[in-house]
Amino acid sequence: MSQKTQAEMKVGITGVGMHVPEKILTNKDFEKIVDTSDEWIVERTGIRERHVVEPGTPASALGAPAALQALEMAKVDPMEIGVIIVPTVTPDMLFPSTACIIQEKIGAKNAWAFDILGACSGFTYSLGLADSLIRSGAHDTVLVIGAEIMTSIADYTDRNTCILFGDMAAAVVVQRLRDDLDGFLAWENGADGSGAKYLYMKGGGSLHPATHETVDAKMHYLWQDGKAVYKVAVEGMARISERVLEKAGLTGEDVDLFIPHQANLRIMDYTRRKLKIPPEKMMVTIDRYGNTTSATIPGALRVAYDEGKLHEGDTLLFATFGAGFTFGGVVVKWTPAGGYKTPA
Ligand code: UT7
């Protein structure tokens, strides 16, 4: 470790990538699958369409190309990666980790690799881990890949849930930065396990190992009490945003781009208004991709980059709320691609 203290060290995002399958399911398509309408879905969620894989496509198949795009932007060779973290609720399989499978696919032979389960907050959880691993002096470069095949756990007979989700992987390269650059200003993650009963997938774990009965009872599908989650999410996302901004010594008025988790446009708008952030400073991708769990925020970050909405030094706010309950917030300055310099 160099002479820099952990607090002085600059750590930030130097590359972002996203990969979605080509196939699109529109709200009109869903009118043929369940008793729903385009009007209901748009009005209640903000979703118009979502990308979906062909059945049998694993999370790593989207994760590897997303990772390579992020590495290309950061000008980082896969062999330079110290750690790969994959937040996911839809791993290729329970083990080995999807992170190990992607490590092999992208040739990151020097990295140790593991998955984490933070549900929709998996990305902010992973950024907290990546920042800490770099500040500890253990590593200079961490790859975080949110990779989700939500269609693999969606019940296409349940109109309450199946219309909400899409498939996506999105990745960021987190690195130690040059001293003249700013990256993470603050992050904060939290959990409230009393919310576990409102959003879950019960089958396939040690509590309910897969049997014919668990499959017949549809326990391998995601289940959500939408109304109960909504009530907590709407206040929870605003609260974690306020807390992390305060930690950074900022207010919503200092935010150049707000990238919230995209579960429901109404939750996003409520949080934005509470933080006094104008509509044009909030990234909205839920209309095109639906809720893609841990891939959502890095995916929206890549879309923002492609649309020319990111400028060097911009203050970005990420905020999430999801199953667990879990929640998280990150304030980070946008750094230019390739802004990293190997410390002496
Ligand atoms: O990402 C992780 C965290 N998750 C969230 O943050 C999600 C939070 N929850 C939500 O976003 C919303 O609760 C939903 C979008 C899931 C549902 O919206 P809602 O306005 O809370 O609807 P609701 O569940 O209260 O249902 C209202 C009505 C019900 O009919 P009745 O009982 O009033 O006759 C539902 O059966 O809407 C019905 N409904 C639908 N109708 C047409 C539910 N889903 C549909 C649908 N199409 N797809």
Boltz pocket constraint, residues with backbone or C-beta under 6 A from the ligand:
constraints:
  - pocket:
      binder: B
      contacts: [[A, 35], [A, 36], [A, 37], [A, 40], [A, 41], [A, 44], [A, 45], [A, 120], [A, 159], [A, 160], [A, 161], [A, 163], [A, 225], [A, 226], [A, 227], [A, 228], [A, 229], [A, 230], [A, 233], [A, 263], [A, 264], [A, 267], [A, 291], [A, 321], [A, 322], [A, 323]]
      max_distance: 6.0
